[in-house]
């Protein structure tokens, strides 16, 4: 029997990793390994090359504005941005959080400094603000009700397209229109940090399933796992925010 394997591409993990974002990598890795799927995490940072087929899932975490300037420049000059767009176009899944989400849109307009160009994957743009949007967040999505934690001052606006979900409690993309995140093909961008996948196993498994199906060219059914602890952690957020 062929053992399935996945490579998780951790984009700028040494630079863009705040508020526990590596927790999402850990969740993907463990949920795959518990099913007998081999996993390798490949770190892809400034100066590194990226080509088609190098990874099966992309993950991109959050970072401070100064770091985002460096990363935006590298994605453009190295050509990684173009490769990422082409990979997403053929169905490779991606999860981008906060700063990573912002840099995959059209642009991020900083308070001070240049307007950072995004790669134009998500039909969205981000404006810096002086409002700090922080705390637990609950949204309604195609994956059901999701719980997470947000901490951002950038306000993201969708030009078109499908949000990840609608905010029940919290701020979301901009604190005004009740949208949170964006979905394009199998790519997801949002402001829900490192506890997103540990608390929402259905979303984690969707990313794994899509990655395996694209890589192996066939339908994949993942073996069910005991998600008692994960769902209990999510219910605690619902209970705290009094939203069911």
SERO-4910 file (N, C-alpha, C, O; in steps of 0.05 Angstrom, whole numbers):
BEGIN
 pado doro    nc1    nc2    nc3   cac1   cac2   cac3    cc1    cc2    cc3    oc1    oc2    oc3
  Unk    A     17    -24      0      0      0      0     18     25      0     36     27     16
  Unk    A     11     44    -18     27     68    -20     21     86      4     -3     92     10
  Unk    A     41     96     18     38    114     40     36    143     29     55    152     15
  Unk    A     14    156     35     12    184     26     30    202     41     35    198     65
  Unk    A     40    223     28     58    242     40     50    270     32     40    275     10
  Unk    A     55    289     50     49    317     45     73    334     53     87    329     72
  Unk    A     78    355     37     97    376     44     82    402     50     69    412     33
  Unk    A     86    412     74     73    437     82     94    459     78    115    459     91
  Unk    A     88    478     61    106    501     56    101    523     76     80    537     73
  Unk    A    119    528     95    115    549    115    129    574    104    153    577    105
  Unk    A    112    593     93    123    617     81    132    637    102    117    646    119
  Unk    A    158    644    101    170    664    119    165    658    149    159    676    164
  Unk    A    167    632    156    161    625    183    181    637    204    174    640    227
  Unk    A    205    644    195    224    657    213    218    686    216    229    699    235
  Unk    A    202    698    199    196    726    200    167    732    207    161    752    220
  Unk    A    149    716    198    120    720    201    108    698    218     98    678    208
  Unk    A    110    702    244    101    682    263     95    694    290    111    693    308
  Unk    A     72    708    292     64    720    317     37    709    326     22    699    310
  Unk    A     32    712    352      7    703    364      1    674    359    -22    666    354
  Unk    A     22    658    361     19    629    360     12    617    333      0    596    332
  Unk    A     19    631    311     11    621    285     22    593    278      9    579    263
  Unk    A     45    586    290     55    559    285     36    537    295     39    514    287
  Unk    A     18    544    312     -2    525    322    -18    513    299    -26    490    300
  Unk    A    -22    528    278    -36    518    254    -20    497    240    -31    477    230
  Unk    A      6    501    238     24    481    226     23    455    242     21    434    231
  Unk    A     25    458    269     25    435    286     -1    419    283      0    394    281
  Unk    A    -23    433    281    -49    419    278    -50    404    252    -59    381    251
  Unk    A    -42    416    230    -41    402    204    -23    378    205    -31    356    196
  Unk    A      0    381    216     20    360    217     10    336    233     11    313    224
  Unk    A     -1    341    257    -10    320    275    -34    306    263    -36    281    265
  Unk    A    -53    321    252    -77    308    242    -71    291    218    -85    271    213
  Unk    A    -51    298    203    -42    281    181    -28    256    192    -34    233    184
  Unk    A     -9    260    211      6    237    221    -11    217    236     -6    193    235
  Unk    A    -32    227    250    -50    209    264    -65    190    245    -76    170    253
  Unk    A    -65    197    220    -78    181    199    -57    165    183    -64    152    163
  Unk    A    -32    166    191    -12    151    177     -1    165    152     12    152    136
  Unk    A     -7    191    150      3    207    127     30    220    134     32    233    155
  Unk    A     50    215    119     76    227    124     76    257    119     63    266     99
  Unk    A     89    272    136     89    302    133    117    313    136    132    305    154
  Unk    A    124    331    119    149    347    121    141    376    120    126    384    103
  Unk    A    153    392    138    149    421    138    173    433    125    196    430    134
  Unk    A    168    448    103    190    461     88    189    491     93    169    504     86
  Unk    A    209    502    105    210    531    110    220    545     85    240    539     74
  Unk    A    204    565     77    211    581     53    212    610     61    191    622     67
  Unk    A    236    622     61    239    649     71    252    667     50    256    659     27
  Unk    A    260    691     59    272    710     41    297    699     28    314    687     42
  Unk    A    299    701      2    322    691    -13    320    662    -23    335    654    -40
  Unk    A    300    648    -12    296    620    -20    281    619    -47    266    637    -54
  Unk    A    286    598    -62    271    594    -87    246    577    -82    244    562    -63
  Unk    A    226    581    -99    201    566    -98    193    560   -127    192    578   -144
  Unk    A    187    535   -132    177    527   -158    153    509   -156    146    499   -135
  Unk    A    140    506   -179    116    489   -180    121    461   -168    141    449   -175
  Unk    A    102    452   -152    104    425   -141    122    422   -117    124    400   -106
  Unk    A    134    444   -107    152    442    -84    137    434    -59    147    420    -42
  Unk    A    112    445    -56     97    440    -31     68    432    -38     59    438    -61
  Unk    A     54    420    -19     27    411    -24      6    428     -9    -17    429    -16
  Unk    A     15    442     12     -2    462     26     16    486     33     38    482     42
  Unk    A      5    510     29     20    534     38      8    544     64    -16    543     68
  Unk    A     26    553     82     17    568    106     33    593    108     58    593    104
  Unk    A     19    615    115     32    642    116     21    656    140     -3    662    142
  Unk    A     38    662    160     29    674    185     30    704    185     34    717    164
  Unk    A     27    715    209     26    744    212     53    756    221     71    741    231
  Unk    A     57    782    216     82    795    224     78    825    227     57    836    219
  Unk    A     98    838    238     97    867    242    101    881    215    111    870    196
  Unk    A     93    907    215     94    922    190    122    924    178    125    921    154
  Unk    A    142    927    195    169    930    184    178    904    170    191    904    149
  Unk    A    170    881    182    177    855    170    161    851    144    171    840    125
  Unk    A    136    861    144    120    858    120    132    873     96    129    864     73
  Unk    A    145    895    101    159    909     80    180    891     67    182    889     42
  Unk    A    196    878     83    217    860     73    204    837     58    214    830     36
  Unk    A    183    825     69    171    802     56    157    809     30    159    795     10
  Unk    A    144    832     29    131    841      4    151    845    -18    147    837    -41
  Unk    A    174    857    -11    195    861    -31    206    834    -41    211    831    -65
  Unk    A    210    815    -22    222    790    -30    202    774    -48    211    762    -67
  Unk    A    177    775    -42    157    760    -58    157    770    -87    154    754   -106
  Unk    A    160    796    -90    161    808   -116    186    802   -131    186    793   -154
  Unk    A    209    807   -118    235    805   -131    243    776   -137    256    770   -157
  Unk    A    235    758   -119    243    730   -122    225    715   -141    232    693   -150
  Unk    A    201    726   -146    182    712   -163    164    693   -147    148    679   -159
  Unk    A    168    691   -121    152    672   -105    122    679   -107    105    661   -107
  Unk    A    116    705   -108     88    713   -110     74    701   -135     52    691   -133
  Unk    A     88    701   -157     77    691   -182     73    660   -180     53    650   -190
  Unk    A     92    647   -168     90    618   -165     66    611   -147     51    592   -153
  Unk    A     63    625   -125     41    620   -106     14    623   -121     -3    606   -118
  Unk    A     11    644   -137    -14    648   -151    -19    625   -171    -42    616   -173
  Unk    A      1    616   -185     -2    594   -204     -9    568   -189    -25    553   -199
  Unk    A      3    564   -166     -3    540   -151    -32    540   -141    -45    519   -141
  Unk    A    -41    563   -131    -68    565   -121    -88    561   -144   -109    549   -141
  Unk    A    -80    571   -168    -98    568   -191   -102    538   -199   -123    531   -209
  Unk    A    -82    521   -193    -86    493   -199    -97    477   -176    -99    452   -177
  Unk    A   -104    491   -154   -119    478   -132   -104    473   -107   -115    464    -87
  Unk    A    -78    479   -106    -62    476    -81    -74    493    -59    -79    517    -63
  Unk    A    -80    481    -36    -92    497    -14    -72    514      1    -48    509      1
  Unk    A    -83    535     13    -67    555     27    -83    566     51   -107    570     48
  Unk    A    -69    571     73    -81    585     95    -62    608    102    -39    604    108
  Unk    A    -72    633    101    -56    657    107    -70    672    129    -95    676    129
  Unk    A    -55    680    149    -66    694    173    -55    722    174    -31    727    171
  Unk    A    -72    741    180    -65    769    187    -46    781    166    -54    787    144
  Unk    A    -20    785    173     -1    797    155      2    782    129      4    794    108
  Unk    A      2    755    131      3    739    107    -21    743     89    -19    745     65
  Unk    A    -44    745    101    -70    750     87    -68    777     73    -76    780     50
  Unk    A    -58    798     87    -56    825     76    -38    825     51    -44    838     31
  Unk    A    -16    811     53      4    812     31     -5    795      7      7    797    -15
  Unk    A    -25    779     10    -36    764    -12    -59    778    -26    -70    768    -46
  Unk    A    -67    801    -16    -87    817    -28    -74    836    -49    -52    831    -59
  Unk    A    -88    858    -55    -78    877    -75    -56    895    -64    -35    899    -77
  Unk    A    -60    906    -40    -40    922    -27    -47    927      2    -69    922     11
  Unk    A    -27    936     17    -30    943     45    -19    971     48      5    976     45
  Unk    A    -37    990     55    -29   1018     57    -21   1024     86    -39   1025    103
  Unk    A      5   1027     91     15   1032    118      9   1060    128      4   1078    112
  Unk    A     10   1064    155      9   1091    166     33   1107    157     30   1129    146
  Unk    A     56   1096    160     81   1109    153     97   1090    135     99   1066    141
  Unk    A    108   1100    114    123   1083     96    108   1079     70     87   1090     66
  Unk    A    119   1061     53    107   1057     27     82   1041     28     76   1027     47
  Unk    A     66   1043      7     43   1025      3     55    998     -5     69    996    -26
  Unk    A     50    977     10     62    951      4     45    937    -17     21    933    -14
  Unk    A     58    929    -39     43    915    -60     38    886    -51     56    873    -41
  Unk    A     14    877    -56      8    849    -51     11    833    -78     19    845    -98
  Unk    A      5    808    -77      8    792   -102    -18    790   -117    -19    779   -139
  Unk    A    -40    800   -106    -65    801   -120    -79    774   -121    -95    769   -139
  Unk    A    -73    756   -102    -87    731   -101   -116    734    -91   -135    725   -104
  Unk    A   -119    748    -69   -146    754    -58   -156    781    -69   -140    800    -71
  Unk    A   -181    783    -77   -192    809    -86   -198    827    -63   -222    833    -57
  Unk    A   -177    837    -50   -180    853    -26   -157    872    -23   -136    868    -35
  Unk    A   -161    893     -7   -139    911      0   -142    918     30   -163    915     42
  Unk    A   -119    928     41   -119    933     70   -108    961     75    -89    970     63
  Unk    A   -122    975     93   -114   1002    102   -106   1001    131   -121    990    148
  Unk    A    -83   1013    138    -76   1015    166    -95   1033    181   -106   1052    169
  Unk    A   -100   1027    206   -118   1044    222   -105   1046    250    -86   1033    257
  Unk    A   -117   1063    267   -108   1066    295   -126   1050    314   -123   1051    338
  Unk    A   -145   1035    302   -163   1019    319   -150    991    322   -143    978    303
  Unk    A   -148    982    347   -137    955    353   -161    937    355   -178    940    373
  Unk    A   -162    917    338   -184    897    338   -173    871    350   -159    856    336
  Unk    A   -179    866    374   -167    844    389   -187    828    405   -205    840    417
  Unk    A   -184    802    406   -201    786    423   -211    761    409   -204    756    386
  Unk    A   -227    745    423   -238    721    411   -258    729    390   -271    750    391
  Unk    A   -261    712    369   -279    718    347   -294    692    340   -282    670    340
  Unk    A   -319    695    333   -335    672    324   -348    680    298   -360    702    296
  Unk    A   -347    663    278   -360    668    252   -376    644    243   -372    622    251
  Unk    A   -395    650    225   -411    629    212   -399    626    184   -396    645    169
  Unk    A   -393    601    177   -379    596    151   -389    571    138   -406    557    148
  Unk    A   -378    565    114   -385    540    100   -375    516    116   -383    493    110
  Unk    A   -358    520    135   -347    498    152   -362    496    178   -354    482    197
  Unk    A   -384    511    180   -398    513    205   -389    537    221   -377    555    210
  Unk    A   -395    536    247   -387    559    264   -358    555    273   -350    534    283
  Unk    A   -341    576    268   -313    574    274   -306    594    296   -317    616    298
  Unk    A   -287    585    313   -277    602    335   -248    608    331   -233    590    322
  Unk    A   -239    632    337   -211    639    335   -204    663    352   -220    672    369
  Unk    A   -180    674    347   -171    697    362   -158    717    342   -141    709    326
  Unk    A   -166    742    343   -156    762    325   -141    784    340   -147    789    363
  Unk    A   -121    796    327   -106    818    338    -93    833    315    -72    826    305
  Unk    A   -107    855    306    -98    869    283   -108    898    283   -129    904    296
  Unk    A    -94    916    270   -103    943    266   -109    949    236   -123    968    230
  Unk    A    -98    932    219   -104    935    190   -133    928    185   -144    909    197
  Unk    A   -146    943    168   -174    938    160   -175    929    131   -166    944    113
  Unk    A   -185    906    127   -186    894    100   -214    896     88   -234    891    102
  Unk    A   -214    903     63   -240    906     49   -240    889     24   -221    890      8
  Unk    A   -260    873     21   -263    855     -3   -274    871    -26   -295    885    -23
  Unk    A   -261    870    -49   -271    883    -73   -295    866    -84   -314    877    -95
  Unk    A   -292    841    -82   -312    822    -91   -305    795    -78   -287    794    -60
  Unk    A   -317    774    -87   -309    748    -77   -324    739    -52   -343    752    -43
  Unk    A   -316    716    -42   -329    703    -20   -314    706      6   -290    698      7
  Unk    A   -326    717     27   -312    717     53   -311    689     65   -327    672     58
  Unk    A   -292    685     83   -291    659     97   -317    656    113   -328    634    114
  Unk    A   -327    677    124   -352    676    139   -362    703    148   -349    723    142
  Unk    A   -384    703    162   -396    727    172   -393    728    203   -397    707    216
  Unk    A   -385    750    213   -379    753    242   -404    752    259   -424    766    254
  Unk    A   -403    735    279   -423    734    300   -415    750    324   -430    765    335
  Unk    A   -389    746    332   -377    761    354   -349    768    345   -334    751    335
  Unk    A   -340    793    350   -313    801    342   -314    822    321   -335    835    316
  Unk    A   -291    827    308   -288    848    289   -287    839    260   -301    850    243
  Unk    A   -270    819    255   -268    809    227   -250    826    210   -232    839    220
  Unk    A   -256    827    184   -240    841    165   -235    870    172   -212    880    169
  Unk    A   -255    884    180   -252    913    184   -269    925    207   -269    949    211
  Unk    A   -284    908    221   -300    918    243   -326    932    235   -341    942    252
  Unk    A   -332    932    208   -356    946    199   -375    929    183   -399    929    189
  Unk    A   -366    914    164   -384    900    146   -391    871    154   -405    857    140
  Unk    A   -380    863    177   -385    836    188   -373    813    172   -379    790    178
  Unk    A   -357    819    152   -343    797    138   -317    790    153   -305    807    166
  Unk    A   -309    765    150   -283    757    160   -270    739    139   -281    719    130
  Unk    A   -245    747    132   -230    731    114   -239    731     85   -258    745     77
  Unk    A   -227    713     69   -234    711     41   -226    683     32   -206    671     41
  Unk    A   -242    672     14   -236    646      1   -234    649    -29   -251    662    -41
  Unk    A   -212    639    -40   -209    638    -69   -199    610    -76   -177    602    -68
  Unk    A   -214    595    -92   -208    567    -98   -204    552    -71   -222    551    -55
  Unk    A   -180    541    -67   -175    527    -42   -157    543    -23   -144    532     -5
  Unk    A   -156    569    -27   -140    587    -11   -157    603      8   -178    613      0
  Unk    A   -149    604     33   -163    619     54   -145    640     67   -122    633     75
  Unk    A   -154    664     68   -140    685     84   -159    695    105   -183    697    101
  Unk    A   -148    701    129   -166    711    150   -149    723    172   -124    724    171
  Unk    A   -162    733    193   -148    746    216   -148    728    241   -141    737    262
  Unk    A   -155    703    238   -158    685    261   -131    670    264   -123    654    247
  Unk    A   -117    676    286    -89    668    289    -85    638    296   -100    621    286
  Unk    A    -65    632    312    -55    604    315    -73    584    327    -67    560    326
  Unk    A    -95    593    339   -114    573    350   -135    565    330   -153    550    338
  Unk    A   -134    575    306   -156    570    287   -159    540    281   -180    529    286
  Unk    A   -138    527    271   -141    499    263   -143    480    287   -157    461    286
  Unk    A   -128    485    309   -132    468    333   -160    467    343   -169    447    354
  Unk    A   -175    490    341   -202    491    351   -223    485    330   -247    482    337
  Unk    A   -215    482    305   -234    478    284   -225    455    266   -215    460    243
  Unk    A   -227    431    275   -216    408    260   -228    403    233   -214    393    215
  Unk    A   -253    411    229   -265    408    202   -250    424    181   -247    415    159
  Unk    A   -242    448    189   -227    465    170   -200    454    165   -190    454    142
  Unk    A   -186    444    186   -160    432    182   -161    408    164   -144    405    146
  Unk    A   -182    392    167   -184    368    151   -191    375    122   -183    361    103
  Unk    A   -206    396    118   -212    405     90   -186    412     76   -183    405     52
  Unk    A   -168    426     89   -142    434     77   -126    409     70   -115    407     48
  Unk    A   -125    389     88   -111    365     84   -123    349     60   -108    339     43
  Unk    A   -149    347     60   -163    332     39   -157    344     12   -152    330     -8
  Unk    A   -159    371     10   -155    384    -16   -126    380    -25   -121    375    -48
  Unk    A   -107    381     -6    -79    378    -13    -74    350    -24    -60    347    -44
  Unk    A    -85    330    -11    -81    302    -20    -94    297    -47    -83    283    -64
  Unk    A   -118    308    -51   -132    304    -76   -118    317   -100   -117    306   -122
  Unk    A   -107    341    -95    -91    354   -117    -66    339   -122    -58    335   -146
  Unk    A    -52    330   -101    -27    316   -105    -30    289   -119    -14    283   -137
  Unk    A    -50    274   -110    -52    247   -120    -73    243   -142    -76    221   -153
  Unk    A    -88    265   -148   -106    264   -170   -130    245   -167   -140    234   -186
  Unk    A   -139    241   -142   -162    224   -138   -176    233   -112   -165    248    -96
  Unk    A   -201    224   -109   -217    230    -86   -205    217    -61   -197    194    -62
  Unk    A   -204    232    -39   -192    222    -14   -212    225      8   -224    246     12
  Unk    A   -216    203     23   -233    204     47   -215    200     71   -203    180     74
  Unk    A   -215    221     88   -198    220    112   -211    203    134   -235    206    139
  Unk    A   -195    187    147   -205    171    170   -214    190    192   -199    209    199
  Unk    A   -237    186    204   -246    204    226   -227    202    250   -216    181    255
  Unk    A   -225    224    264   -209    225    289   -226    232    312   -249    242    309
  Unk    A   -217    226    336   -231    234    361   -225    263    366   -203    270    375
  Unk    A   -245    280    361   -241    309    364   -253    321    389   -260    344    391
  Unk    A   -256    304    410   -269    312    434   -256    337    446   -270    356    453
  Unk    A   -230    337    449   -216    359    462   -217    385    445   -221    407    455
  Unk    A   -214    381    418   -215    404    400   -242    418    401   -244    442    403
  Unk    A   -263    402    401   -290    413    401   -297    425    428   -312    445    430
  Unk    A   -286    413    449   -290    425    476   -277    452    478   -289    471    489
  Unk    A   -253    455    467   -239    481    467   -255    502    452   -257    525    460
  Unk    A   -267    494    430   -283    512    414   -309    520    429   -317    543    428
  Unk    A   -321    501    442   -346    507    457   -341    527    479   -358    542    486
  Unk    A   -317    526    491   -310    544    512   -310    573    502   -318    591    516
  Unk    A   -301    577    477   -301    604    465   -330    612    460   -338    635    466
  Unk    A   -347    594    450   -375    600    445   -388    608    471   -404    627    472
  Unk    A   -382    593    492   -394    598    518   -386    625    529   -402    640    540
  Unk    A   -360    631    527   -350    656    537   -362    680    523   -368    700    536
  Unk    A   -367    677    497   -378    699    481   -409    698    480   -421    714    467
  Unk    A   -420    677    493   -449    674    494   -462    673    467   -481    687    460
  Unk    A   -450    655    450   -462    653    423   -467    624    416   -463    615    393
  Unk    A   -476    608    435   -484    581    429   -462    560    430   -468    536    425
***
